[in-house]
Amino acid sequence: MRPALLRLAEVEPSLVKDYLAHQGIPAHIADWKYFDSRFSRNLDRGFVCVNSDKVCGFLGLIPFKARKDGRTLECAWSCDWSIEASQAAAGMGIMLLKQAQDAYQGIFNVGGNENTRRIFPRLAERTVWDAGVNLVLPLRLGPSLAGVAPRFLRRTLMQGFWRNVPLKWVRSRSKDQGIRMEPGVSAEIAPLIENAAQDWCPAYDFEYVRWQLETCPAVVCWSCFLPAGRQSAVIVWRSVDSTDYWRLVVLGVRTAKSEARLLLSRAIEFVYKQNGAALSAITSHLDRELLDLLTSHGFLCRRSRLPFYAMRGRDTSVSFDEFTVLNFLDADQAYRFRL
């Protein structure tokens, strides 16, 4: 029997969750990522390959909007793309991708799994291998070395004295500057989030960011902002299971550089006091202002960079280039903590 290609909404959720569990995606993450009806209601969240009432392939989608030449495009990030070996030769993985192209005006990916990095360059209209710059600010010794240390040393580095050896002197700043650190994604920075988009980059709204960072069961986040100004903001987050590794996104760098610099310093201080060991960021290699801001605060550029793929979808005549802004809110990067 020939496999069927179905919209995610047409497949019994338990079948999809069982398949994703075998791909290393826990049920509570699958529930949030693909079955939370509060996010992107009525939009396709994925396509599924089904054969004899069994899922044998999957392509997940995270809907978003992007702006290009004054137009707003309906787009999606692809994620969790996989196909069983028995279906790969029949081209079902490619067919899943074609279904996604018919559903949206543009399909994008940054980073991607092994399947994505092998196949997307053949199909994408635009591939930029070094588009995303990985940056890290090491704060404490143990966790910063654990990723490169021999296995037998890792437990020692993550405990006791070695775990807490500071790598950066973080100066405590006066609290009278009015900076607020508020749990969650504060509604007070919603206008800043929704006015942040430039031409040809994701135009995220407040609900998208809340879904990524506040609704997600795998992370806990804080908003750092000046209530009086609100021209810039920093959002920091970590895994619910550990205080070691943190991530951030900076808003409003171009419109309020001095405010962004002040807030970034406060966010770093907050992470350090929360016993954080390292703070990471992603930015486009084209975003010189953000790169300069981060490196001036001690962030180091990792050697490895993230590839960016852009694929034209339905009814799209605009030319695709790489996004001018990239960060951890893109695709499913936010909750996937790696050293």
N, C-alpha and C positions, 0 to 999 in steps of 0.2 A: 504494500500500500504506500502511495506517495505521501510524504509528510505534508501537513497543512501549516500555512503561515497565518497566524492569528494575532489580532490586537490583544494586548495584555488584558484589557477589560473583558475579553471573550473567553478567557481561560480560568478554570477553577483556581483560586488563589493558593490552595494547599498544594496543588501540583507544582506551581511555580516556586513556592517556598521550599519544597523538598528538593527541587533541582538546584536552587541557589544555595541551599545548605551544603550540598555536595561540592559547590564551587567556593566554599569558605565564607559565605555570607549568612550570618545568623538570622533567625526568624524575626527578631525584633528590629533589626536593621532593614530587612526586606519589607516589613510592615510599614515602617516610616518612609522608606525610599520610594516604594512603588504602589502602596495601597492607602496612603493617607489622602483621603478625598478632599481635605481642606486646602491642599496645594494643587494648583493647576487643574482645577476641576474641568472635566470634559475635554482635556487635552491628552494625547497619547503619551503614556509613560513607558512604553516598550512594545516589542513584538516578540512573539514566541513561536518556535517550531515544535509542532506536536505530531507524534506518530504513535498510533494505537493507544491513545489516551495517556501517553507519556511525553513529558517535555524532553526534547533532545537538543534544544538550542535556544538562546536568549540574547536579546539586545535591549539594554535599558536606556531610557531617555530622560533627561532632566530639562524640561521646557524653560525657555527664557526669551527675552526680546533683545534685539540688537539694532543699532541705528547706523544707517549707511546713506550718505548723500541726501539727508533730509527725510528718508523713509524709515519706518519701523518694520523690521522683519520678524516673523515668527520662527524661532530657531530652537535647537535642542543640543545639549551636550550628550554624547553617547558614552555609555559605561557598561561594565559587566558583560561584555560581548564574549560569548562562548558558544561552541557547537560540538556535539559529540563526534568522535572520529568517524562513526558510521555514516554521518551526514555531510561531512566536510567535502568528500569527493564529489558529491552531487551539487556543490555550490550553494548549500542552504544558508551558510553564513553570509555570503554576498547577498542572497535574496532578502535576508532580514534587514540588511543595510539599505537595500533598494526600497523596502517598505517604509523605512524611516524617512528616506528622501522624498517619498510621495506625500508624507504627512506634514513635513515642515519645509520652510524655504531655505534653510541651511542646517547642516549637521556638522558639529565641531567636536574636537577632542584635544585635550592637552595632557601629555604624559602617556596614559594608556597602558593596557596590559600587553602581553606578548603577541596576542592575535592582532591587536590594533597596530602595533609597531611593524608587524610583518606585512599586513595587507593594506592598511589605510594609504600608505604612500603611493600605491598603484592606482587608487581610486580618487584620491583627494585632488581637488583643483589647486590647492595650495598646501605645501608642506614646508615648515620652517623647523629645522632640526634643533636649533639652539634658541628658540623663542623665549622660553621661560627660564629666568635666572633664579636658582635656589640660593637663599641666604640664611645664615644661622648666626645667632649671637650666643656663644658659649658662656654660661654663667657659673657652672660648677663642674669640677674636674671629672668625677666618676662617670656619670652618664654620658658626658661628652667623649670619653675614651672608650666606652663600652662597645660602641659599634665597630671599632677597628681592632679591639684587643682580642687576643686568643680566647677561645671559649672558657678555658679554665680560670681566667682572670675576671670574667665579666661579673660574676656574683660578688667578688671582693670589691670591685669598683663601684657597684651599686649600693653598697652598704657602709654604714659607719663613717669613719673619718674621711676616706677617699671620696665618698659620694658628695660630701659637703665642702670640700676644699674650693673656695671661691676663685673664679678665673677673671672676674671683673669687679672693680670697685664701684658700687652703686651708691651714689650719694643721696641721702634722704633730703627731699625738697620740702619747702614750707607748704603747709596746707592752706595758707591764706590766699592762694591764687584762684580759688574757686573751682578747681578741677574736681569733677565728680567721677567716681568709679561705681557704676551702677550694674548690678547683676542683670544678665540677659541682654537682649538687643533693645536699648531704650527707645521708646516712641519719640523722644525728644530729638533723636538724630534721623528720624524718618525722612524729613525734607532733604537732608544732606545726602542720604543714600539715593533718593530718587532724582536728585538733580546732579548727580556726580558723573553721568555718562558723557563722554566726548563722542566725536564721530568715529564710527567703526570700532565699537567695543560693546560688551554686554551692558544693557540698560536694566539693571536689577531694580526691583521694587522692595519695599519694606518687608512684605510678606515672604518674598524669596529668601531674604537674609535671615528672617526669623525662622523659616523652615530649615535652613542649613545649620543654624547655630543654636537655636533655642528649642525647637521642636525635636531635633535630632537626639535620640536617647544615648548617643555615645559621647557627647561633649557637653561641657558647661562653659559659659562665656560671660564676659563683662564688657560694658561700654565705657569708654573714657572720653569725656568731653567737657567743654566749658559752657554752662548754660547761658551765660551772657552773650557768647559769641556764636557758637554752633556753626562756624565756618569750616571746621575740621573735626575729625573724630578718629579714635583708634578703637578697634574691637580686638580683644585678646580671648583666647580659649585654650582649653586643654581637654584631654581625655577624662572621662568620669572616673577612670580607674587609677590615674596616676597624676602626681604634680610635677613629674620630671620634664615633659616636653610640651611646649606651648607654641601657639601660632598667632599671627596677627594679620590684620588688614588695616591700612591707613586710608582715610577718606579726606579729600580736600587739600591735597598737597599743593596743587597749582594755584588755588585761590587764596590760601592762607598758610604760607610756608612757615612763618614764625609760630603760629598757633599749632600747626602740625608738629613742629620740632618740640615744643613744650609738652604736648600731649604724649608724644612718643617717649620722651624721657620719663614721664610719670607712669606710663604703661610698663616700661622696663623695670622701674622701681617696684611696681605692684607685683609683677611676676617674680622678681627676686625675693620679695618678702613672703610670697606664697610658696617658697622653697623650690621654685622652678630651676631647672638645670640648663635649659637651652630654649631659646625663642627663635622661631623660624618665620620666614616670609618668602613669598614668590612675587616676582615682578617681571614685566616684559623687558627684554633687552633694549627696547625702544624708549622706555620710561626713565629717562636720565634723571629727572628731578627726584623721583622716588628712590632710585638707586643711590643717588648722592646723599639723600637724607638718611637712608638706612646705613650706608657705609660710614657716614660721619658719626654715627652712634655705636660703631664697633662691629656691625654685622659683617660677616665674611662671606664671600661668594664661593659656593661649592663648585667643584670642577664639572660635575654632572649637570646638564641642563635638560629642560623638558621640551619635547617636540610638540609642535602645534599643527593640527590638521584642519582644513576647511573644505567642506564638500557642498556643492550646490544642490539645492532641493527643488521643490516644485515652483513653477511660475516665477523663477528668479532670473532676472537679466543682469543684475549688478555684478561687477567683478569682485572676487573675493581676495583679500589680502590678509595678513596676520592682524590680530587684534592689537590695538595700541596700548591696552591695559590688560594685565593678567594678575590674578591673585588666588588665594586659597578658597575663594568663594566659587571658583570655576569648577564645573563638572562635579565629581564627588571627592575632591581633594581634601575638603575640610575635616572629615572625620577619619581619614586614613593616616594615622600617625606612624611615621617611619623615622628612624634615627637619621 
